[in-house]
Amino acid sequence: MTQVLDRQWFNPGALGSRDATTLVDHSVAVVGAGSGIGRAVAARLSRAGGLVTCLDVDPDGCEQTAAELRSEGLEVAACHLDVTDETTIDDGLAFAETVQGPLHALVNCAGITGLTDRRSEDVDVEDFDRAYRINLRGAFLLSRAVLPGMRERAYGRVLHIASIAGKDGNAGMVAYSATKAGLIGMVKAQGKEYATTGVTINAVAPAVIRTGLVDALPESQVSYMTDKIPMRRTGEPVEIAAVVHFLASPDCSFVTAQCYDVSGGRATY
C-alpha cells in the first residue's frame, strides 16, 4: 500500500492561484552576488519581486550590484560575507533576515577555480585546500546555517551553483572538479534528508559561462572546455539565472536532491 505523507506544508491551491514563479514577499539571500552568475541571479530574482540580500566577500562589488538594482526601484540590501568564515556567515545571514525577513531561499554562487592547466602532481596542497574551503566547506556551512529555520517554517529553497566539472571532471582542474563533485554529492544527501519538510535542496551545473572567473583562465583551458559543448559556445550568466529562478521559487515543489545541467548539451545524464 502506498504511504501517504503528511502534506500540511504543501498547498497546491495557493500555487495554482497565481504565477508561482513570482517571488513577491520572498526573502532571498544570494551569496556571491558581487559579480558573474551571482550578480545575474540577484538581478533576476529581485526583478521577480524577491526581497534580495546581496552577500559577497567583495563588499564593493556587492554594493554595486545592489545599487544598480535599487536604481530600478527594487528593494535590495547588501552585506559582506566570507564563506570561509563562520562568523561572517552568521552575521551576513542574520543581517539578511533582519532587513528582508526570514529566508525563503538561499542561492550560493560563491566559488573559485583554483590554479588550472596543471597536472595533479603539480598542484599545491594549499591551493587545493583553498578550493575546498570555498567550494565545498563554505557551501556546507551555508546550508547548515539556513536549514534549521527553513525546516521549522516548513518552507525553503536552497540552491548551490556546482559545475559540469563536478560530473565529468576537467583535466588540469583537479581541485575544482573534486570540490564541485563533492558539492553535488552534498546536495543529493541533503535533499533526501529534508525531503518531507517543505525544503528543497538542489544544484545547478553550468558548463563554461562567460564570467570574470572564466576570463581569468588560460585560453587553452577555455578552449578545452568549450570544445566539449555541442552548442559550440559559452553560456551567459543570465541563462543560469533563468534556471535558478525556477529552483528558488514555489514552483520547485517536487524537485529536490537534483543537479540541473546548464551545459549546452555537454552532459546528458
C-alpha positions in Angstrom: 0.0 0.0 0.0 1.4 3.4 -0.9 2.2 5.5 2.1 0.5 9.0 2.1 2.9 11.5 3.5 1.9 14.4 5.7 1.3 17.2 3.2 0.3 20.0 5.6 3.3 22.1 4.3 2.2 21.9 0.7 -0.8 24.0 -0.5 -1.4 23.3 -4.2 -4.4 25.7 -4.2 -2.1 28.5 -3.2 0.3 27.6 -6.0 -2.4 27.4 -8.6 -4.0 30.8 -7.6 -1.1 32.9 -9.0 2.0 32.8 -11.0 4.2 30.7 -8.7 7.4 31.9 -10.2 6.9 35.3 -8.7 8.9 35.9 -5.6 6.9 38.7 -4.2 7.4 38.9 -0.4 10.1 36.2 -0.6 13.3 36.9 1.3 16.2 35.7 -0.8 19.9 35.6 0.1 22.3 35.5 -2.9 25.9 34.6 -1.9 28.5 35.7 -4.5 26.3 38.5 -5.8 29.2 40.8 -6.4 29.9 39.6 -9.9 29.3 37.0 -12.6 26.5 34.4 -12.1 25.7 35.8 -8.7 25.0 39.3 -10.0 22.8 37.9 -12.7 20.9 35.8 -10.2 20.4 38.7 -7.8 19.0 40.8 -10.7 16.7 38.1 -12.0 15.2 37.3 -8.6 14.8 40.9 -7.4 13.0 41.7 -10.7 10.7 38.8 -10.0 9.7 40.5 -6.8 12.1 38.9 -4.4 13.4 40.8 -1.4 17.1 40.1 -2.2 20.1 40.5 0.0 23.4 40.5 -1.9 26.2 38.9 0.0 29.8 38.7 -1.1 33.4 38.6 0.1 33.9 41.7 -2.1 31.9 44.4 -0.4 32.4 46.9 -3.2 31.1 44.6 -5.9 28.2 43.5 -3.7 27.2 47.1 -3.1 27.5 47.9 -6.8 25.1 45.1 -7.6 22.6 46.3 -5.0 22.9 49.9 -6.1 22.2 49.1 -9.7 19.1 47.2 -8.7 18.0 49.9 -6.3 18.1 52.4 -9.1 15.3 50.4 -10.7 13.2 50.9 -7.6 13.9 47.4 -6.2 14.3 46.5 -2.5 17.8 45.1 -2.4 20.2 45.0 0.6 24.0 44.3 0.6 26.3 42.9 3.2 29.8 41.4 3.4 30.0 37.6 3.8 33.1 35.3 3.5 32.1 31.6 3.1 35.3 30.5 4.8 34.5 32.4 8.0 31.6 31.1 10.1 31.2 34.4 11.9 30.6 36.4 8.8 28.2 33.7 7.5 26.2 34.0 10.7 26.4 37.8 10.7 25.5 38.1 7.0 22.5 35.8 7.1 21.3 37.5 10.3 21.5 40.8 8.5 19.5 39.5 5.6 16.8 38.2 7.9 16.7 41.4 9.9 16.3 43.6 6.8 14.3 41.4 4.5 12.6 38.9 6.8 13.1 35.1 7.5 14.7 33.5 4.5 12.6 31.7 1.9 15.6 31.0 -0.4 19.4 30.8 -0.3 21.3 30.8 -3.6 25.0 30.1 -3.2 27.1 31.3 -6.2 30.4 31.6 -4.4 33.3 29.6 -5.9 36.8 29.6 -7.3 38.6 27.5 -9.9 41.9 27.4 -8.1 45.1 27.1 -10.2 44.4 25.4 -13.5 46.1 24.0 -16.5 48.4 21.7 -14.5 48.5 18.0 -13.5 47.6 16.8 -10.1 51.3 16.2 -9.2 51.9 19.9 -9.7 49.0 21.2 -7.6 50.0 22.8 -4.3 48.1 21.4 -1.3 47.4 25.0 -0.2 45.6 25.7 -3.5 43.6 22.5 -3.2 42.6 23.3 0.4 41.5 26.9 -0.6 39.2 25.5 -3.3 37.8 23.0 -0.8 37.2 25.7 1.8 35.3 27.9 -0.6 33.6 25.5 -3.0 32.6 22.7 -0.6 33.1 23.6 3.1 31.6 27.0 2.5 28.6 25.5 0.8 28.1 23.1 3.7 28.4 26.0 6.3 25.8 28.0 4.4 23.3 25.1 4.2 23.8 24.2 7.9 23.1 27.8 8.8 19.8 28.2 7.0 18.2 24.7 7.1 17.0 24.7 10.8 14.9 27.9 10.3 13.5 26.7 7.0 12.6 23.4 8.4 10.8 25.0 11.4 8.9 27.2 9.0 8.1 24.2 6.7 9.3 26.0 3.6 12.6 26.8 2.0 14.7 26.7 -1.2 18.4 26.0 -1.0 20.4 26.1 -4.2 24.1 25.8 -4.9 26.0 26.5 -8.1 28.1 23.4 -8.9 29.8 22.8 -12.2 29.7 20.3 -15.1 33.3 19.7 -14.0 31.9 18.0 -10.9 30.2 15.4 -13.1 32.6 15.0 -16.0 35.9 16.2 -14.5 38.1 18.7 -16.3 41.7 17.8 -16.8 44.0 20.4 -15.4 41.4 21.4 -12.8 41.6 18.7 -10.2 40.7 20.9 -7.2 37.8 22.5 -8.9 36.5 19.2 -10.3 36.8 17.3 -7.0 35.2 20.0 -4.8 32.3 20.6 -7.2 31.7 16.8 -7.3 31.6 16.9 -3.5 29.1 19.7 -3.7 26.8 17.7 -5.9 27.0 14.8 -3.5 26.2 17.0 -0.6 23.1 18.4 -2.3 21.9 14.9 -3.1 22.3 13.8 0.5 20.7 17.0 2.0 17.8 17.0 -0.4 16.9 13.5 0.8 17.4 14.4 4.4 14.8 17.3 4.2 12.5 15.8 1.5 9.4 15.7 3.8 9.9 19.1 5.4 8.9 21.6 2.6 12.5 22.5 2.0 14.0 21.6 -1.4 17.8 21.5 -1.9 19.2 21.4 -5.4 22.3 22.3 -7.5 22.9 23.8 -11.0 25.9 22.5 -13.0 26.9 25.1 -15.6 29.4 24.4 -18.4 31.7 27.3 -19.4 29.9 30.5 -18.6 31.4 33.8 -19.7 32.3 35.5 -16.4 35.4 37.1 -14.9 36.2 33.7 -13.4 36.5 32.2 -16.9 38.1 35.2 -18.4 41.0 34.7 -15.9 41.7 31.1 -17.1 44.3 30.3 -19.8 42.7 30.4 -23.2 43.9 26.8 -23.8 41.8 25.7 -20.7 38.7 27.6 -22.0 39.1 26.1 -25.5 39.4 22.6 -24.0 36.1 23.0 -22.1 34.2 24.9 -24.9 35.1 22.3 -27.5 33.1 19.7 -25.5 29.9 21.7 -25.7 27.6 20.6 -28.6 26.2 24.2 -28.9 29.8 25.3 -29.6 29.6 28.4 -27.4 30.0 29.5 -23.8 26.9 30.2 -21.8 25.8 33.6 -20.4 25.1 34.3 -16.7 21.5 35.3 -17.5 21.0 31.8 -18.8 22.0 30.3 -15.5 19.8 32.8 -13.6 16.8 31.7 -15.6 17.2 28.1 -14.3 17.9 29.3 -10.8 14.7 31.3 -10.8 12.6 28.2 -11.1 14.6 26.3 -8.4 14.3 29.2 -6.0 10.6 29.6 -6.5 7.4 28.0 -5.1 7.1 26.1 -8.4 10.0 23.9 -7.2 7.8 21.8 -5.0 8.5 18.3 -6.3 12.2 18.7 -7.3 14.9 18.1 -4.7 18.3 16.4 -4.4 18.8 17.2 -8.1 21.6 18.6 -10.2 20.3 20.6 -13.2 22.7 20.9 -16.1 23.0 24.1 -18.0 25.7 22.9 -20.3 24.7 23.5 -23.9 24.3 19.7 -24.3 27.7 18.7 -22.8 26.2 16.4 -20.1 23.1 14.4 -20.8 22.8 12.3 -17.6 
